[in-house]
Amino acid sequence: MKRRLLPVLVLLVISCNFETKKISSEEVLEQESRALNWKEVDEYPAFEDCQQETELAAAKRCFETKVAENLYAYLEKQQPVVSKSIDDTIFIYLEVTKTGKPEIDSISVIDSTVTNQLPKIANWLRESIDSLPKIYPASKRGIPVSTAFKMPIVIKAE
């Protein structure tokens, strides 16, 4: 009985086609790139003070807080004078390039009162961003990448 099964098993093994396909490294990279979520980063941009943050949400919060602190400190130094009170929000669209350079893409002002009362506000915001300390860029899989942020700037003046 064992001798009869042996030829049958050999035939079964021989008759199975094992097909292998060679995949180039470019194809593997392309498949992997499609699978990645490019809208999320592994590490947010960071200042020296924020580098110890390991949790993604905490790192983002630390970065945004430091940017806001620097912006408000810079604007406070300008000592703007207004003729009537202002309580408005400006949105800046900030990009941190893959080299760590911060750049303002655009500034969105909802009410023209701010720009009428503070005509230099856009210049001040750009100058404050240029005066930020060294930024380590965001990364995705260990590769530096550019990131963009929409940041509200509350302008209150009496």
C-alpha positions as CSV (number, residue, x, y, z in Angstrom):
1,M,0.0,0.0,0.0
2,K,2.8,2.4,0.8
3,R,4.5,1.6,-2.5
4,R,1.4,2.6,-4.4
5,L,1.0,5.9,-2.6
6,L,4.6,6.9,-3.2
7,P,4.3,7.3,-7.0
8,V,1.0,9.1,-6.6
9,L,2.6,11.6,-4.2
10,V,5.5,12.1,-6.4
11,L,3.2,12.8,-9.4
12,L,1.2,15.3,-7.3
13,V,4.4,17.1,-6.2
14,I,5.8,17.2,-9.8
15,S,2.5,18.3,-11.3
16,C,2.2,21.4,-9.1
17,N,3.4,24.5,-10.8
18,F,5.2,26.8,-8.5
19,E,5.3,30.1,-10.3
20,T,7.5,32.9,-9.1
21,K,7.5,36.4,-10.4
22,K,10.5,38.7,-10.1
23,I,9.5,42.2,-8.9
24,S,11.8,45.1,-9.5
25,S,12.6,47.5,-6.6
26,E,10.8,50.3,-8.5
27,E,7.6,48.3,-8.4
28,V,8.0,47.6,-4.7
29,L,8.6,51.3,-4.0
30,E,5.6,52.2,-6.1
31,Q,3.3,49.8,-4.3
32,E,4.6,50.9,-0.9
33,S,4.1,54.6,-1.9
34,R,0.5,54.0,-2.8
35,A,-0.1,52.3,0.6
36,L,1.4,55.1,2.6
37,N,-0.8,57.9,4.0
38,W,1.2,61.0,2.8
39,K,-1.1,63.4,4.7
40,E,0.3,62.3,8.0
41,V,3.9,62.5,9.2
42,D,5.8,60.3,11.6
43,E,7.4,63.3,13.4
44,Y,6.2,66.9,13.4
45,P,8.6,69.8,12.9
46,A,10.2,70.7,16.2
47,F,12.2,73.4,18.0
48,E,15.0,72.3,20.2
49,D,12.7,72.6,23.2
50,C,10.1,70.2,21.6
51,Q,12.5,67.5,20.6
52,Q,11.9,65.4,23.8
53,E,8.2,65.0,22.9
54,T,7.6,61.5,21.7
55,E,3.9,61.5,21.3
56,L,2.8,62.9,17.9
57,A,-0.1,65.1,19.3
58,A,2.1,66.5,22.1
59,A,4.9,67.3,19.6
60,K,2.4,69.1,17.3
61,R,1.0,71.1,20.3
62,C,4.5,72.0,21.5
63,F,5.5,73.2,18.0
64,E,2.4,75.3,17.5
65,T,2.6,76.8,21.0
66,K,6.2,77.9,20.4
67,V,5.3,79.4,17.1
68,A,2.4,81.3,18.7
69,E,4.6,82.5,21.6
70,N,7.2,83.8,19.2
71,L,4.6,85.5,17.0
72,Y,2.9,87.3,20.0
73,A,6.2,88.3,21.5
74,Y,7.3,89.8,18.2
75,L,4.0,91.6,17.7
76,E,4.1,93.0,21.2
77,K,7.6,94.5,20.6
78,Q,6.1,96.5,17.6
79,Q,3.9,98.5,20.0
80,P,1.1,99.1,17.5
81,V,-1.2,102.1,18.0
82,V,-4.8,101.8,17.1
83,S,-7.6,104.4,16.9
84,K,-10.4,101.9,17.8
85,S,-10.4,98.5,19.5
86,I,-9.7,95.4,17.6
87,D,-10.8,91.8,18.4
88,D,-10.3,89.7,15.4
89,T,-8.6,86.5,14.2
90,I,-6.1,86.3,11.3
91,F,-5.2,82.9,9.9
92,I,-1.7,82.3,8.6
93,Y,-0.9,79.3,6.4
94,L,2.6,78.4,7.5
95,E,4.8,75.9,5.6
96,V,7.9,74.3,7.2
97,T,10.0,73.1,4.3
98,K,12.0,69.9,4.3
99,T,15.1,71.9,5.2
100,G,13.3,73.3,8.2
101,K,12.7,76.8,6.8
102,P,9.4,78.4,7.9
103,E,7.5,80.3,5.2
104,I,4.1,82.0,5.2
105,D,2.1,80.8,2.2
106,S,-0.7,83.2,2.8
107,I,-2.5,85.3,5.4
108,S,-6.3,85.3,5.6
109,V,-7.9,88.3,7.2
110,I,-11.7,88.1,7.9
111,D,-12.4,91.7,8.7
112,S,-10.6,94.6,7.0
113,T,-10.5,96.5,10.4
114,V,-7.3,94.7,11.3
115,T,-5.5,95.7,8.0
116,N,-6.9,99.2,8.2
117,Q,-5.8,99.7,11.8
118,L,-2.5,97.8,11.4
119,P,-1.4,98.2,7.8
120,K,2.0,96.6,8.6
121,I,0.5,93.4,10.2
122,A,1.4,91.2,7.2
123,N,5.0,92.4,7.3
124,W,5.2,91.9,11.1
125,L,3.9,88.4,10.8
126,R,6.4,87.5,8.0
127,E,9.3,89.1,10.1
128,S,8.3,87.2,13.2
129,I,8.3,83.9,11.2
130,D,11.7,84.7,9.8
131,S,13.0,85.3,13.4
132,L,12.0,81.9,14.7
133,P,14.7,79.7,16.2
134,K,16.0,76.7,14.3
135,I,13.3,74.2,13.3
136,Y,13.9,70.6,12.7
137,P,11.7,69.5,9.8
138,A,8.9,66.9,9.9
139,S,9.7,63.5,8.7
140,K,8.0,60.5,7.1
141,R,9.8,57.2,7.4
142,G,13.0,59.0,8.4
143,I,12.9,61.3,5.4
144,P,12.5,65.1,5.9
145,V,9.2,66.4,4.4
146,S,7.5,69.7,4.1
147,T,4.4,70.3,6.3
148,A,1.7,73.0,6.2
149,F,-0.2,74.4,9.1
150,K,-3.2,76.7,9.4
151,M,-2.7,78.8,12.5
152,P,-5.1,81.3,14.0
153,I,-3.6,84.5,15.3
154,V,-6.0,86.4,17.7
155,I,-5.5,90.2,17.4
156,K,-6.8,92.2,20.4
157,A,-6.0,95.8,20.8
158,E,-7.6,98.6,22.8
